Amino acid sequence: LAHRRNVAEVELRLGRDLADDLVAGGEVADALARAETLHFDLGGQHRVILVTWESPTPNGVDVSSAVRYQLAVMRIPALISRRPEATLAVVADGHDLSRLYEGLSAALTSVRGTIGIGGRCEAKDLPRSFAEARRALRIRVESRQPLGLTNHDDLGLLRILDTSDD
């Protein structure tokens, strides 16, 4: 059991490092090999998800752990990283993410959270999807209904008008 636990911890750390490297624009050829060792397919389309939640949560559950659990329940492969401002997930596209907010609300026993989802892209364009997820999250937080999920693809005119981070 101790060996399995150590292996799981190493896989989580490697996944976190890979997710961070991908959104920072790291070398894709190297990332493909690293993803393969983690049984994560970087071929095809992906999205970046950013999740912020009240801290501490009412039930004391870690937000990153809840995101990992909820995506697993939804059968969505993901690389998850904890950042100072939010939990980041790189997920394969083609999955319905509309129920993610409700699932996290139930897991964390709180509705005080916000999710931003970036546009679909190939692995080499994950920095763009990350920027779009940040933009979607910021637009949601600054709206009249700051809690919930916002998909960058659904922003319509705001997606065109809000092209800077300023």
C-alpha positions in Angstrom: 0.0 0.0 0.0 2.8 2.4 0.8 4.4 1.7 -2.6 1.0 2.4 -4.4 0.6 5.6 -2.4 4.1 6.8 -3.4 3.5 6.0 -7.0 0.2 7.9 -6.9 1.9 10.9 -5.3 4.6 10.9 -8.0 2.0 10.7 -10.8 0.1 13.6 -9.3 3.3 15.7 -9.1 4.3 14.8 -12.7 0.8 15.6 -13.9 0.9 19.0 -12.1 4.3 19.8 -13.6 3.2 18.8 -17.0 0.0 20.9 -16.8 2.1 23.9 -15.7 4.6 23.4 -18.5 1.9 23.1 -21.1 0.1 26.4 -20.2 3.4 28.1 -20.0 4.2 27.2 -23.6 6.7 24.4 -22.9 8.2 22.2 -25.6 5.3 20.0 -27.0 7.5 17.1 -28.2 8.8 16.7 -24.6 5.3 17.1 -23.2 4.0 14.3 -25.5 6.4 11.8 -24.1 5.7 12.9 -20.5 2.0 12.7 -21.1 2.3 9.2 -22.6 4.0 8.0 -19.4 1.0 9.4 -17.4 -1.5 7.7 -19.8 -2.8 11.1 -20.9 -3.4 11.6 -24.6 -2.2 15.0 -25.8 -3.3 14.3 -29.4 -6.5 16.0 -30.5 -8.3 19.0 -28.9 -8.0 20.1 -25.3 -9.3 22.9 -23.0 -8.0 24.7 -20.0 -10.3 25.0 -16.9 -9.7 27.4 -14.1 -11.6 27.0 -10.8 -11.7 29.4 -7.8 -13.7 28.7 -4.7 -14.2 30.2 -1.3 -11.4 29.1 1.0 -11.6 27.4 3.3 -14.5 25.4 2.0 -17.3 24.6 4.6 -16.5 20.9 4.6 -12.7 21.4 4.6 -12.2 19.6 1.3 -9.3 20.8 -0.9 -10.6 22.4 -4.1 -7.9 20.7 -6.2 -8.9 17.3 -4.8 -12.6 18.1 -5.5 -11.8 19.1 -9.1 -9.8 15.9 -9.6 -12.6 13.8 -8.1 -15.4 15.5 -10.0 -13.6 15.2 -13.4 -13.0 11.5 -12.6 -16.7 11.0 -11.8 -17.5 12.7 -15.1 -14.9 10.4 -16.8 -12.9 13.3 -18.2 -9.2 12.7 -18.4 -7.3 15.7 -16.8 -4.0 17.0 -15.7 -4.5 19.1 -12.6 -2.4 21.8 -11.0 -2.8 24.1 -8.0 -1.9 27.7 -8.7 -1.9 30.6 -6.3 -5.0 32.1 -7.8 -7.0 29.0 -9.0 -6.9 25.3 -9.6 -6.0 24.6 -13.2 -7.0 21.5 -15.3 -6.0 20.6 -18.8 -8.8 18.3 -20.1 -9.5 16.5 -23.4 -12.2 18.3 -25.4 -15.4 16.6 -26.4 -16.9 16.2 -22.9 -19.9 18.1 -21.5 -18.6 20.4 -18.8 -21.9 22.1 -18.1 -22.5 20.0 -14.9 -19.0 20.7 -13.5 -20.1 23.6 -11.3 -23.1 21.7 -9.8 -20.8 18.7 -9.1 -18.2 20.8 -7.4 -20.8 22.7 -5.4 -22.1 19.4 -4.0 -18.6 18.0 -3.3 -17.5 21.2 -1.6 -20.9 21.9 0.1 -20.7 25.5 -1.2 -21.9 27.4 -4.2 -19.4 30.2 -3.7 -17.2 29.3 -6.7 -16.4 30.4 -10.2 -15.2 28.4 -13.2 -13.7 29.7 -16.4 -13.2 27.4 -19.5 -10.9 28.3 -22.3 -11.4 27.5 -26.0 -10.5 24.2 -27.6 -7.1 23.9 -29.0 -4.2 21.5 -29.8 -1.5 21.0 -27.2 0.8 23.6 -28.7 -1.9 26.3 -28.2 -2.7 25.6 -24.6 -1.3 28.9 -23.5 -4.0 30.6 -25.6 -6.7 28.4 -24.0 -5.3 29.3 -20.6 -5.5 33.0 -21.3 -9.1 32.5 -22.5 -10.0 30.6 -19.3 -8.5 33.4 -17.3 -10.6 35.9 -19.3 -13.8 33.9 -18.9 -13.2 33.6 -15.2 -12.5 37.3 -14.8 -15.6 38.3 -16.9 -17.7 36.0 -14.7 -16.3 37.4 -11.5 -17.0 40.9 -12.6 -20.5 40.2 -13.8 -23.8 40.6 -11.9 -23.8 36.9 -11.3 -20.2 36.2 -10.2 -20.8 32.6 -9.2 -21.0 29.8 -11.7 -19.4 28.6 -14.9 -18.4 30.6 -18.0 -17.2 29.0 -21.2 -15.0 31.3 -23.4 -16.8 29.9 -26.5 -20.1 31.2 -25.2 -19.0 34.8 -24.5 -20.1 36.1 -27.9 -19.5 39.8 -28.3 -17.6 40.0 -25.0 -15.1 37.5 -26.4 -14.3 40.0 -29.2 -14.4 43.2 -27.2 -12.4 41.9 -24.3 -9.1 41.0 -25.9 -6.7 42.3 -23.3 -6.0 41.5 -19.7 -6.2 45.2 -18.7 
